[in-house]
Amino acid sequence: MLIQAAALWAAGNDPGRTNSSQWHIGEVYKYLNTLADELSPDQIDRYCRFLIDCQKPDTGNFVDAHGGNYYSLKVYHTLERFGRKPKYPLGVCQNEGTEYCIIDGVTVSEKMPAEMFRKWLDKIRRIEDAYGAGSSFGHFIEPHVFNLRNAGKPLGSSPYIKVFQQGLVDNQGENGFWNRLDDPEYNGWNGVMKMDGALAKAGIKVPRQDRMIRTVLKYQNPKDGSFTAAGGCTNHNALHTLRQWSKRNRMLMGEDIFRAMELFTECLERRWDPVSGYFRPVPGFTQPPQFRATELAGMAAGNVIGYCRILLDPENRALLDKQLLRKGQDRITPDRIRSLLVRAMGIDALARDKIKEHLKAEHDRKYEQKSGQQQ
């Protein structure tokens, strides 16, 4: 089997001997991004051409022959990484043809009037929780910004960005987020993470960012370091929110955030299983399986790594040193920051190695079997 796999890779016919019409865009996206350093230029080119060919000219979304789609921005970033570009402007509504992308019988697009865009924002707030709404908003605004820049147009020419920013101001809750009353509070930071790139790239200012940080921190469990046992990306999104909003606000609450990341990292280290090589899920949450838990461990470690590097910058260190300490706290030292950085990098390396191993095994299982059947 290993000899057969090596032959397939060397021939550039990966995955297997199936033609690209049988590929699934989500699998190709993940495989390419995870194993790029182990693929030949011909294989990378073949994958990129497949992604480009998946783009639909009428919507700008990326959809494979099976009807599976993938986020326009993720595909865009991947193509950009390898020096390629999509053929058409990016889609601004991922779920084309559904209730989420239709308002008053009109499909959501960059051709809609600003007032209809406002009505769409209000509709999404009614039918989706904060996580789903953040995802929908982010997947309109961020592709819209890319399309403006690629067309050489200034952000000020957009009829949508100001409407979106005003909607955030008008609907922000006391917790700093945009939850409905029936919505779990942790969905607030899940939603912010989904539209974080859009907020940054569109230059949108969000008020009361300190409330976001305080809300996230109050949910951390002192026993297992997690911010919730809800599973999925929720803990990664909590760390992402803490890192980003602190960085953008002169290291706001940096002392408290660093300590929260120390605790999370310590507990994450304990969840690594040296026998299987996977990370165990957050206590109290049995799904997703260990592979997904390992992916999320790597993502969480990436946020800790990023924040430590930010704190080690001399200018940011000076801001941190000016912050008041709580009773019983000691000042965070550069050595302490470097120590956490090393630990988080170790977690990241373990996760990356296991993810690569897992994806290769899945590739062999799915595509070698197909090629064997065709022989």
C-alpha positions as a LaTeX table, in Angstrom:
\begin{tabular}{lrrr}
\hline
Residue & $x$ (\AA) & $y$ (\AA) & $z$ (\AA) \\
\hline
Met1 & 0.00 & 0.00 & 0.00 \\
Leu2 & 2.79 & 2.44 & 0.87 \\
Ile3 & 4.55 & 1.70 & $-2.42$ \\
Gln4 & 1.31 & 2.28 & $-4.31$ \\
Ala5 & 0.72 & 5.58 & $-2.48$ \\
Ala6 & 4.25 & 6.76 & $-3.26$ \\
Ala7 & 3.75 & 5.93 & $-6.94$ \\
Leu8 & 0.51 & 7.88 & $-7.06$ \\
Trp9 & 2.10 & 10.90 & $-5.42$ \\
Ala10 & 5.12 & 10.78 & $-7.73$ \\
Ala11 & 2.86 & 10.61 & $-10.77$ \\
Gly12 & 1.06 & 13.76 & $-9.69$ \\
Asn13 & $-2.30$ & 11.97 & $-9.90$ \\
Asp14 & $-3.16$ & 12.66 & $-6.30$ \\
Pro15 & $-5.76$ & 12.11 & $-4.96$ \\
Gly16 & $-5.84$ & 8.58 & $-6.37$ \\
Arg17 & $-6.65$ & 8.00 & $-10.02$ \\
Thr18 & $-9.96$ & 9.80 & $-9.92$ \\
Asn19 & $-10.46$ & 12.84 & $-12.11$ \\
Ser20 & $-11.11$ & 16.21 & $-10.52$ \\
Ser21 & $-14.87$ & 15.98 & $-11.07$ \\
Gln22 & $-14.89$ & 13.38 & $-8.28$ \\
Trp23 & $-13.02$ & 15.56 & $-5.79$ \\
His24 & $-14.69$ & 17.27 & $-2.83$ \\
Ile25 & $-13.73$ & 20.91 & $-2.42$ \\
Gly26 & $-13.53$ & 20.78 & 1.38 \\
Glu27 & $-11.12$ & 17.82 & 1.29 \\
Val28 & $-8.94$ & 19.39 & $-1.40$ \\
Tyr29 & $-8.82$ & 22.70 & 0.49 \\
Lys30 & $-7.76$ & 21.08 & 3.75 \\
Tyr31 & $-5.30$ & 18.68 & 2.10 \\
Leu32 & $-3.61$ & 21.45 & 0.12 \\
Asn33 & $-3.27$ & 23.83 & 3.05 \\
Thr34 & $-2.05$ & 21.20 & 5.52 \\
Leu35 & 0.39 & 19.31 & 3.29 \\
Ala36 & 1.59 & 22.05 & 0.94 \\
Asp37 & 5.23 & 21.61 & 2.01 \\
Glu38 & 5.11 & 17.93 & 1.01 \\
Leu39 & 3.42 & 18.34 & $-2.39$ \\
Ser40 & 5.14 & 18.83 & $-5.73$ \\
Pro41 & 4.62 & 22.06 & $-7.74$ \\
Asp42 & 2.53 & 20.06 & $-10.23$ \\
Gln43 & 0.26 & 18.78 & $-7.48$ \\
Ile44 & $-0.15$ & 22.26 & $-6.00$ \\
Asp45 & $-0.96$ & 23.63 & $-9.45$ \\
Arg46 & $-3.52$ & 20.89 & $-10.04$ \\
Tyr47 & $-5.27$ & 21.57 & $-6.74$ \\
Cys48 & $-5.29$ & 25.33 & $-7.31$ \\
Arg49 & $-6.72$ & 24.91 & $-10.80$ \\
Phe50 & $-9.44$ & 22.71 & $-9.34$ \\
Leu51 & $-10.36$ & 25.40 & $-6.77$ \\
Ile52 & $-10.39$ & 28.10 & $-9.44$ \\
Asp53 & $-12.62$ & 25.99 & $-11.70$ \\
Cys54 & $-15.09$ & 25.52 & $-8.83$ \\
Gln55 & $-15.93$ & 29.22 & $-8.79$ \\
Lys56 & $-19.34$ & 30.03 & $-10.24$ \\
Pro57 & $-19.36$ & 33.13 & $-12.46$ \\
Asp58 & $-22.88$ & 34.22 & $-11.46$ \\
Thr59 & $-22.39$ & 34.18 & $-7.67$ \\
Gly60 & $-18.62$ & 34.09 & $-7.15$ \\
Asn61 & $-18.99$ & 31.16 & $-4.73$ \\
Phe62 & $-16.84$ & 28.03 & $-4.93$ \\
Val63 & $-18.95$ & 24.89 & $-5.48$ \\
Asp64 & $-17.77$ & 21.42 & $-6.53$ \\
Ala65 & $-19.53$ & 18.92 & $-8.81$ \\
His66 & $-21.22$ & 17.33 & $-5.79$ \\
Gly67 & $-22.86$ & 20.60 & $-4.75$ \\
Gly68 & $-20.47$ & 21.08 & $-1.83$ \\
Asn69 & $-19.27$ & 24.65 & $-1.34$ \\
Tyr70 & $-16.48$ & 26.30 & 0.61 \\
Tyr71 & $-16.03$ & 29.76 & 2.04 \\
Ser72 & $-15.01$ & 32.20 & $-0.67$ \\
Leu73 & $-12.53$ & 33.98 & 1.57 \\
Lys74 & $-10.74$ & 30.79 & 2.60 \\
Val75 & $-10.36$ & 29.72 & $-1.03$ \\
Tyr76 & $-9.23$ & 33.24 & $-1.94$ \\
His77 & $-6.54$ & 33.24 & 0.76 \\
Thr78 & $-5.35$ & 29.82 & $-0.36$ \\
Leu79 & $-5.06$ & 30.84 & $-4.00$ \\
Glu80 & $-3.27$ & 34.04 & $-2.96$ \\
Arg81 & $-0.83$ & 31.98 & $-0.89$ \\
Phe82 & 0.21 & 30.08 & $-4.00$ \\
Gly83 & 0.28 & 33.09 & $-6.32$ \\
Arg84 & $-3.10$ & 32.49 & $-7.96$ \\
Lys85 & $-6.31$ & 34.47 & $-8.19$ \\
Pro86 & $-9.96$ & 33.58 & $-8.66$ \\
Lys87 & $-11.53$ & 34.28 & $-12.05$ \\
Tyr88 & $-14.41$ & 36.37 & $-10.76$ \\
Pro89 & $-15.29$ & 38.68 & $-7.85$ \\
Leu90 & $-15.90$ & 36.78 & $-4.61$ \\
Gly91 & $-19.39$ & 35.76 & $-3.58$ \\
Val92 & $-20.88$ & 37.81 & $-0.76$ \\
Cys93 & $-23.47$ & 35.28 & 0.37 \\
Gln94 & $-22.31$ & 31.72 & 0.96 \\
Asn95 & $-25.72$ & 30.05 & 1.22 \\
Glu96 & $-27.03$ & 31.06 & $-2.19$ \\
Gly97 & $-30.64$ & 30.18 & $-2.97$ \\
Thr98 & $-31.69$ & 29.77 & 0.69 \\
Glu99 & $-33.75$ & 31.93 & 3.02 \\
Tyr100 & $-30.50$ & 33.42 & 4.31 \\
Cys101 & $-29.60$ & 34.98 & 0.97 \\
Ile102 & $-33.04$ & 36.11 & $-0.16$ \\
Ile103 & $-34.75$ & 39.31 & 0.98 \\
Asp104 & $-38.10$ & 40.41 & $-0.48$ \\
Gly105 & $-37.60$ & 37.96 & $-3.33$ \\
Val106 & $-34.22$ & 39.43 & $-4.27$ \\
Thr107 & $-30.91$ & 37.56 & $-3.96$ \\
Val108 & $-28.38$ & 39.27 & $-1.69$ \\
Ser109 & $-25.58$ & 40.78 & $-3.78$ \\
Glu110 & $-23.40$ & 43.86 & $-4.19$ \\
Lys111 & $-26.06$ & 45.27 & $-6.51$ \\
Met112 & $-28.75$ & 45.60 & $-3.84$ \\
Pro113 & $-29.78$ & 49.07 & $-2.56$ \\
Ala114 & $-28.40$ & 50.10 & 0.84 \\
Glu115 & $-31.90$ & 50.10 & 2.38 \\
Met116 & $-32.49$ & 46.52 & 1.29 \\
Phe117 & $-29.09$ & 45.60 & 2.74 \\
Arg118 & $-30.22$ & 47.08 & 6.07 \\
Lys119 & $-33.42$ & 45.03 & 5.92 \\
Trp120 & $-31.32$ & 41.92 & 5.24 \\
Leu121 & $-29.18$ & 42.63 & 8.34 \\
Asp122 & $-32.35$ & 42.90 & 10.44 \\
Lys123 & $-33.73$ & 39.68 & 8.97 \\
Ile124 & $-30.55$ & 37.73 & 9.74 \\
Arg125 & $-30.60$ & 38.97 & 13.35 \\
Arg126 & $-34.13$ & 37.59 & 13.67 \\
Ile127 & $-33.61$ & 34.15 & 12.12 \\
Glu128 & $-30.07$ & 33.32 & 13.26 \\
Asp129 & $-28.28$ & 33.20 & 16.60 \\
Ala130 & $-25.28$ & 35.47 & 17.18 \\
Tyr131 & $-22.88$ & 32.86 & 15.78 \\
Gly132 & $-24.84$ & 32.35 & 12.56 \\
Ala133 & $-25.47$ & 36.08 & 12.17 \\
Gly134 & $-21.78$ & 36.87 & 12.64 \\
Ser135 & $-20.91$ & 34.31 & 10.00 \\
Ser136 & $-23.44$ & 35.73 & 7.52 \\
Phe137 & $-22.30$ & 39.30 & 8.13 \\
Gly138 & $-18.63$ & 38.41 & 7.89 \\
His139 & $-19.17$ & 36.55 & 4.65 \\
Phe140 & $-20.75$ & 39.60 & 3.11 \\
Ile141 & $-18.49$ & 42.41 & 4.31 \\
Glu142 & $-15.05$ & 40.80 & 3.99 \\
Pro143 & $-15.49$ & 39.54 & 0.39 \\
His144 & $-17.04$ & 42.91 & $-0.41$ \\
Val145 & $-13.89$ & 44.65 & 0.83 \\
Phe146 & $-11.69$ & 42.35 & $-1.28$ \\
Asn147 & $-13.84$ & 43.02 & $-4.34$ \\
Leu148 & $-13.65$ & 46.78 & $-3.82$ \\
Arg149 & $-9.88$ & 46.72 & $-3.53$ \\
Asn150 & $-9.41$ & 44.41 & $-6.48$ \\
Ala151 & $-11.54$ & 46.80 & $-8.53$ \\
Gly152 & $-9.46$ & 49.76 & $-7.35$ \\
Lys153 & $-12.37$ & 51.35 & $-5.46$ \\
Pro154 & $-12.02$ & 53.07 & $-2.06$ \\
Leu155 & $-13.88$ & 51.69 & 0.96 \\
Gly156 & $-15.76$ & 54.98 & 1.16 \\
Ser157 & $-17.53$ & 54.12 & $-2.07$ \\
Ser158 & $-19.34$ & 51.22 & $-0.39$ \\
Pro159 & $-23.03$ & 51.78 & 0.36 \\
Tyr160 & $-22.94$ & 48.89 & 2.86 \\
Ile161 & $-20.08$ & 49.43 & 5.31 \\
Lys162 & $-21.59$ & 52.47 & 7.05 \\
Val163 & $-24.97$ & 50.72 & 7.32 \\
Phe164 & $-23.32$ & 47.66 & 8.82 \\
Gln165 & $-21.32$ & 49.71 & 11.36 \\
Gln166 & $-24.42$ & 51.61 & 12.47 \\
Gly167 & $-26.26$ & 48.31 & 12.88 \\
Leu168 & $-23.54$ & 47.08 & 15.23 \\
Val169 & $-23.78$ & 50.22 & 17.34 \\
Asp170 & $-27.58$ & 50.11 & 17.51 \\
Asn171 & $-27.79$ & 46.42 & 18.46 \\
Gln172 & $-24.83$ & 45.86 & 20.81 \\
Gly173 & $-25.80$ & 44.25 & 24.11 \\
Glu174 & $-24.60$ & 45.01 & 27.61 \\
Asn175 & $-22.22$ & 42.04 & 27.34 \\
Gly176 & $-20.50$ & 43.70 & 24.36 \\
Phe177 & $-21.94$ & 41.19 & 21.89 \\
Trp178 & $-25.04$ & 40.78 & 19.71 \\
Asn179 & $-26.99$ & 37.93 & 21.32 \\
Arg180 & $-30.74$ & 37.53 & 21.25 \\
Leu181 & $-32.37$ & 36.93 & 24.64 \\
Asp182 & $-32.75$ & 33.20 & 23.87 \\
Asp183 & $-29.16$ & 32.87 & 22.67 \\
Pro184 & $-26.34$ & 31.39 & 24.84 \\
Glu185 & $-23.91$ & 34.12 & 25.78 \\
Tyr186 & $-20.93$ & 32.24 & 24.35 \\
Asn187 & $-22.47$ & 32.58 & 20.89 \\
Gly188 & $-21.65$ & 36.26 & 21.24 \\
Trp189 & $-17.92$ & 35.74 & 20.97 \\
Asn190 & $-18.41$ & 32.97 & 18.42 \\
Gly191 & $-20.18$ & 35.50 & 16.21 \\
Val192 & $-17.55$ & 38.19 & 16.74 \\
Met193 & $-14.82$ & 35.77 & 15.70 \\
Lys194 & $-16.72$ & 34.98 & 12.47 \\
Met195 & $-16.87$ & 38.64 & 11.48 \\
Asp196 & $-13.56$ & 39.73 & 13.00 \\
Gly197 & $-11.73$ & 39.80 & 9.66 \\
Ala198 & $-14.52$ & 41.87 & 8.14 \\
Leu199 & $-14.41$ & 44.40 & 10.98 \\
Ala200 & $-10.64$ & 44.82 & 10.66 \\
Lys201 & $-10.45$ & 45.02 & 6.88 \\
Ala202 & $-13.39$ & 47.39 & 6.58 \\
Gly203 & $-12.04$ & 49.65 & 9.34 \\
Ile204 & $-15.26$ & 49.28 & 11.33 \\
Lys205 & $-15.08$ & 50.64 & 14.88 \\
Val206 & $-16.84$ & 48.67 & 17.61 \\
Pro207 & $-17.76$ & 50.42 & 20.89 \\
Arg208 & $-17.38$ & 48.99 & 24.39 \\
Gln209 & $-14.76$ & 46.41 & 23.48 \\
Asp210 & $-13.78$ & 46.08 & 27.14 \\
Arg211 & $-17.17$ & 44.48 & 27.78 \\
Met212 & $-16.40$ & 41.73 & 25.28 \\
Ile213 & $-13.18$ & 40.86 & 27.10 \\
Arg214 & $-14.79$ & 40.91 & 30.55 \\
Thr215 & $-17.65$ & 38.69 & 29.37 \\
Val216 & $-15.28$ & 36.07 & 27.93 \\
Leu217 & $-13.00$ & 36.05 & 30.98 \\
Lys218 & $-15.87$ & 35.56 & 33.44 \\
Tyr219 & $-16.72$ & 32.24 & 31.76 \\
Gln220 & $-13.33$ & 30.57 & 32.18 \\
Asn221 & $-13.53$ & 27.43 & 34.30 \\
Pro222 & $-10.67$ & 27.47 & 36.85 \\
Lys223 & $-10.56$ & 23.65 & 36.90 \\
Asp224 & $-10.15$ & 22.84 & 33.22 \\
Gly225 & $-9.27$ & 26.23 & 31.71 \\
Ser226 & $-12.07$ & 26.09 & 29.17 \\
Phe227 & $-14.48$ & 28.94 & 28.56 \\
Thr228 & $-17.37$ & 26.57 & 27.94 \\
Ala229 & $-18.00$ & 22.86 & 27.44 \\
Ala230 & $-20.14$ & 23.71 & 24.40 \\
Gly231 & $-17.49$ & 22.19 & 22.13 \\
Gly232 & $-16.66$ & 23.07 & 18.56 \\
Cys233 & $-14.62$ & 26.23 & 18.07 \\
Thr234 & $-15.99$ & 28.01 & 21.13 \\
Asn235 & $-12.78$ & 27.92 & 23.20 \\
His236 & $-10.60$ & 28.84 & 20.24 \\
Asn237 & $-12.99$ & 31.70 & 19.48 \\
Ala238 & $-12.77$ & 32.90 & 23.09 \\
Leu239 & $-8.97$ & 33.08 & 22.90 \\
His240 & $-9.14$ & 34.73 & 19.48 \\
Thr241 & $-11.50$ & 37.40 & 20.80 \\
Leu242 & $-9.30$ & 38.09 & 23.83 \\
Arg243 & $-6.15$ & 38.34 & 21.71 \\
Gln244 & $-7.59$ & 40.55 & 18.98 \\
Trp245 & $-9.51$ & 43.05 & 21.07 \\
Ser246 & $-6.66$ & 43.45 & 23.54 \\
Lys247 & $-4.16$ & 44.03 & 20.73 \\
Arg248 & $-6.38$ & 46.63 & 19.10 \\
Asn249 & $-6.90$ & 48.49 & 22.37 \\
Arg250 & $-3.38$ & 49.12 & 23.68 \\
Met251 & $-3.13$ & 45.68 & 25.31 \\
Leu252 & $-6.40$ & 46.19 & 27.20 \\
Met253 & $-6.61$ & 43.87 & 30.24 \\
Gly254 & $-3.40$ & 42.20 & 29.12 \\
Glu255 & $-2.48$ & 41.00 & 32.62 \\
Asp256 & $-5.76$ & 39.14 & 33.04 \\
Ile257 & $-5.73$ & 37.75 & 29.49 \\
Phe258 & $-2.20$ & 36.39 & 29.83 \\
Arg259 & $-3.11$ & 34.56 & 33.03 \\
Ala260 & $-6.22$ & 33.12 & 31.36 \\
Met261 & $-4.05$ & 31.84 & 28.52 \\
Glu262 & $-1.56$ & 30.34 & 30.97 \\
Leu263 & $-4.34$ & 28.36 & 32.63 \\
Phe264 & $-5.82$ & 27.26 & 29.31 \\
Thr265 & $-2.42$ & 26.08 & 28.04 \\
Glu266 & $-1.68$ & 24.15 & 31.23 \\
Cys267 & $-5.01$ & 22.31 & 30.96 \\
Leu268 & $-4.55$ & 21.76 & 27.23 \\
Glu269 & $-1.21$ & 20.08 & 27.87 \\
Arg270 & $-2.97$ & 17.64 & 30.19 \\
Arg271 & $-5.46$ & 16.74 & 27.47 \\
Trp272 & $-2.77$ & 15.38 & 25.16 \\
Asp273 & $-2.82$ & 11.58 & 24.97 \\
Pro274 & 0.74 & 10.31 & 24.25 \\
Val275 & $-0.57$ & 6.84 & 23.33 \\
Ser276 & $-2.86$ & 7.96 & 20.50 \\
Gly277 & $-1.09$ & 11.23 & 19.76 \\
Tyr278 & $-4.43$ & 13.07 & 19.79 \\
Phe279 & $-5.75$ & 15.72 & 22.16 \\
Arg280 & $-8.82$ & 14.82 & 24.17 \\
Pro281 & $-11.94$ & 17.04 & 23.93 \\
Val282 & $-12.89$ & 19.53 & 26.62 \\
Pro283 & $-14.19$ & 17.69 & 29.72 \\
Gly284 & $-17.94$ & 17.21 & 29.57 \\
Phe285 & $-17.99$ & 17.28 & 25.79 \\
Thr286 & $-17.65$ & 13.95 & 23.97 \\
Gln287 & $-17.90$ & 15.26 & 20.41 \\
Pro288 & $-16.23$ & 16.07 & 18.06 \\
Pro289 & $-13.87$ & 13.09 & 17.71 \\
Gln290 & $-10.23$ & 13.28 & 18.70 \\
Phe291 & $-9.07$ & 14.51 & 15.29 \\
Arg292 & $-11.25$ & 17.61 & 15.51 \\
Ala293 & $-10.24$ & 18.12 & 19.14 \\
Thr294 & $-6.60$ & 18.03 & 17.98 \\
Glu295 & $-7.29$ & 20.56 & 15.22 \\
Leu296 & $-8.88$ & 22.86 & 17.80 \\
Ala297 & $-5.94$ & 22.39 & 20.18 \\
Gly298 & $-3.62$ & 23.64 & 17.46 \\
Met299 & $-5.88$ & 26.60 & 16.73 \\
Ala300 & $-6.07$ & 27.52 & 20.41 \\
Ala301 & $-2.29$ & 27.25 & 20.77 \\
Gly302 & $-1.94$ & 29.54 & 17.77 \\
Asn303 & $-3.82$ & 32.27 & 19.63 \\
Val304 & $-1.58$ & 31.87 & 22.69 \\
Ile305 & 1.53 & 32.01 & 20.46 \\
Gly306 & 0.27 & 35.15 & 18.77 \\
Tyr307 & $-0.51$ & 36.92 & 22.03 \\
Cys308 & 2.85 & 36.04 & 23.60 \\
Arg309 & 4.68 & 37.44 & 20.60 \\
Ile310 & 2.62 & 40.61 & 20.82 \\
Leu311 & 3.45 & 40.99 & 24.51 \\
Leu312 & 7.17 & 40.55 & 23.87 \\
Asp313 & 7.20 & 43.61 & 21.62 \\
Pro314 & 8.91 & 46.38 & 23.67 \\
Glu315 & 6.18 & 48.93 & 23.01 \\
Asn316 & 3.45 & 46.52 & 24.10 \\
Arg317 & 5.51 & 45.43 & 27.11 \\
Ala318 & 5.58 & 49.06 & 28.24 \\
Leu319 & 1.79 & 49.25 & 27.97 \\
Leu320 & 1.44 & 46.04 & 29.98 \\
Asp321 & 3.77 & 47.30 & 32.72 \\
Lys322 & 1.53 & 50.32 & 33.26 \\
Gln323 & $-1.55$ & 48.22 & 33.99 \\
Leu324 & $-2.77$ & 47.87 & 37.54 \\
Leu325 & $-2.37$ & 44.50 & 39.25 \\
Arg326 & $-5.07$ & 42.76 & 41.22 \\
Lys327 & $-4.40$ & 41.94 & 44.87 \\
Gly328 & $-1.97$ & 39.03 & 45.12 \\
Gln329 & $-0.81$ & 39.25 & 41.50 \\
Asp330 & 2.85 & 39.52 & 40.48 \\
Arg331 & 4.01 & 41.46 & 37.45 \\
Ile332 & 4.27 & 39.29 & 34.33 \\
Thr333 & 7.93 & 39.06 & 33.30 \\
Pro334 & 9.39 & 38.55 & 29.80 \\
Asp335 & 10.74 & 35.16 & 30.94 \\
Arg336 & 7.25 & 34.09 & 31.94 \\
Ile337 & 5.90 & 35.17 & 28.56 \\
Arg338 & 8.67 & 33.30 & 26.73 \\
Ser339 & 7.98 & 30.20 & 28.82 \\
Leu340 & 4.32 & 30.20 & 27.80 \\
Leu341 & 5.31 & 30.82 & 24.18 \\
Val342 & 7.53 & 27.71 & 24.18 \\
Arg343 & 4.78 & 25.56 & 25.74 \\
Ala344 & 2.19 & 26.74 & 23.23 \\
Met345 & 4.58 & 26.13 & 20.34 \\
Gly346 & 5.04 & 22.56 & 21.62 \\
Ile347 & 1.28 & 22.00 & 21.57 \\
Asp348 & 1.06 & 23.48 & 18.09 \\
Ala349 & 3.80 & 21.15 & 16.80 \\
Leu350 & 2.11 & 18.05 & 18.30 \\
Ala351 & $-1.20$ & 19.03 & 16.75 \\
Arg352 & 0.28 & 19.77 & 13.31 \\
Asp353 & 2.13 & 16.45 & 13.14 \\
Lys354 & $-0.96$ & 14.46 & 14.11 \\
Ile355 & $-3.21$ & 16.35 & 11.70 \\
Lys356 & $-0.83$ & 15.65 & 8.82 \\
Glu357 & $-0.64$ & 11.99 & 9.75 \\
His358 & $-4.43$ & 11.77 & 9.98 \\
Leu359 & $-5.06$ & 13.47 & 6.62 \\
Lys360 & $-2.53$ & 11.24 & 4.87 \\
Ala361 & $-4.21$ & 8.16 & 6.31 \\
Glu362 & $-7.63$ & 9.40 & 5.18 \\
His363 & $-6.22$ & 10.08 & 1.74 \\
Asp364 & $-4.82$ & 6.56 & 1.48 \\
Arg365 & $-8.05$ & 5.00 & 2.74 \\
Lys366 & $-10.34$ & 6.87 & 0.35 \\
Tyr367 & $-8.29$ & 7.20 & $-2.82$ \\
Glu368 & $-6.05$ & 4.15 & $-2.86$ \\
Gln369 & $-9.15$ & 2.01 & $-2.52$ \\
Lys370 & $-10.67$ & 3.75 & $-5.55$ \\
Ser371 & $-7.55$ & 3.32 & $-7.63$ \\
Gly372 & $-7.33$ & $-0.35$ & $-6.67$ \\
Gln373 & $-10.92$ & $-0.90$ & $-7.78$ \\
Gln374 & $-10.18$ & 0.69 & $-11.14$ \\
Gln375 & $-7.19$ & $-1.52$ & $-11.90$ \\
\hline
\end{tabular}
